[in-house]
Amino acid sequence: MAENRYSDATHCQALIIGAGPAGLFAAFQLGLLEVKAQIIDCLPKAGGQCAQLYPDKLIYDLPGIPACSGLELRDRLLQQLEPFHISIHYKTQVTALEQIDAAHFYVKTSQAHEFICQKIIIAAGTGAFLPKKLKLPGLEQYEGKQVFYFEAPSSIPESARVVVYGADDHCFEMVRELSTKHSVTWIYRRDELELVRYNPSDLDSLVHHGQVQRITAQIRGFTCNEGRLSGFELLDSQGEEYVLPGDYLIASTGLSPQLGPIAHWGLAMQQKLIPVHPGTFVTDIPGIYAVGDINTYVGKKKLIVCGFHEASLAAYDIGSHLNPSRQELLYTTSSSKLQELLGVKNRSH
Ligand SMILES: Cc1cc2nc3c(=O)[nH]c(=O)nc-3n(C[C@H](O)[C@H](O)[C@H](O)COP(=O)(O)OP(=O)(O)OC[C@H]3O[C@@H](n4cnc5c(N)ncnc54)[C@H](O)[C@@H]3O)c2cc1C
């Protein structure tokens, strides 16, 4: 391996792309097999579709758990993973992947963070969840400076006038947080917000205390002054147009999965899915595995429980290559080795 070219890269045995249920459980199984793994996800939090698309809806078909919300499943998977102290690199999209030699891969990310790893598990679901952008011609030139999607940067000056656009719980949380330091205007095109975990009265108290102004309007354009964004052209529900002064725009109007760079990683693809061997979940490139919603094989079902099964068998195959001394199948109920790794003493009922 040409060491110099990769001197800044983080080395790990296995790299998991995607912190959805399949990726998180793959990391757990690798932990039991004493394979050191790291996880990358483009979102700021783990959980994939469960956390992003149905955080509060109940899942009824997980084995042994009669009902559990998307967020609760995410939290339980993270809790189960704790003993292994796995690094999860959030807000990082894997952009490129190349094979260095028979035993190593190089992975490049949107954060200029590079990895060298021996095995890769792609657990990318339906693709990277990226924020939907506002369709205002020219606005993109302010992205990363005065316009941000999904998350507000910590660098906003206290005196700045911040506009938040969106309707959901995530927006509410951003507005509440931002309003502790800034003057915030929360804009959405409908009167009704789409709150699940919060009540409209929670917002009323922020508005009442003068921290937040709530406006029902569409953002139709923006104004600039000396090369900086200075305001937003609004059309309100009465058909009135006016300009609202503002320095920063944080928009959160949902995420959409984009397959993006995965299609260019040199893997065989079938209708945006990665074909795998159904016994090991290895792809057509030895050393690269695909588990969860991203893969396809005869009989495939896009279910969480199938992702868990696939993650387990992929981990075992990786373990057989990287840690051949651990070939024997051990049970967490009875193996003192596994209990030691988990930091538990066997508790029988
Ligand atoms: C509304 C709804 C309800 C559902 N209900 C159920 C149910 O009741 N029972 C059930 O079994 N299943 C259900 N499902 C399906 C289930 O959510 C999926 O099968 C499961 O989430 C797939 O998990 P995953 O880990 O493969 O992928 P995902 O959950 O999609 O996670 C993939 C992760 O990879 C990240 N990622 C992708 N590409 C990159 C990249 N290049 N770089 C960095 N990160 C990347 C994404 O940001 C994402 O976080 C439901 C799905 C939906 C949409």
The ligand as an ORCA input file, in Angstrom:
! r2SCAN-3c Opt
* xyz 0 1
  C     -42.981      5.161      6.532
  C     -42.219      3.860      6.698
  C     -42.644      2.924      7.610
  C     -41.932      1.716      7.766
  N     -42.395      0.789      8.656
  C     -41.709     -0.385      8.815
  C     -42.177     -1.386      9.717
  O     -43.213     -1.238     10.366
  N     -41.440     -2.539      9.830
  C     -40.292     -2.769      9.110
  O     -39.660     -3.808      9.266
  N     -39.848     -1.822      8.225
  C     -40.516     -0.653      8.067
  N     -40.067      0.279      7.160
  C     -38.831     -0.012      6.389
  C     -37.587      0.239      7.242
  O     -37.600      1.561      7.768
  C     -36.342      0.033      6.394
  O     -36.358     -1.304      5.942
  C     -35.078      0.277      7.208
  O     -35.015      1.594      7.702
  C     -33.853      0.027      6.336
  O     -32.733      0.214      7.146
  P     -31.293      0.492      6.524
  O     -30.379      0.584      7.685
  O     -31.048     -0.482      5.437
  O     -31.422      1.904      5.771
  P     -31.916      3.426      6.238
  O     -32.814      3.270      7.389
  O     -32.428      3.966      4.990
  O     -30.561      4.079      6.682
  C     -29.562      4.337      5.725
  C     -28.651      5.444      6.238
  O     -27.532      5.560      5.354
  C     -27.197      6.917      5.184
  N     -26.457      7.057      3.909
  C     -26.845      6.672      2.679
  N     -25.896      6.933      1.756
  C     -24.875      7.498      2.430
  C     -23.611      8.012      2.034
  N     -23.177      7.988      0.764
  N     -22.807      8.560      2.987
  C     -23.217      8.613      4.286
  N     -24.408      8.137      4.717
  C     -25.230      7.586      3.795
  C     -28.547      7.624      5.182
  O     -28.414      8.996      5.537
  C     -29.317      6.817      6.256
  O     -29.203      7.392      7.531
  C     -40.764      1.479      6.987
  C     -40.324      2.457      6.070
  C     -41.041      3.628      5.918
  C     -40.545      4.660      4.927
*
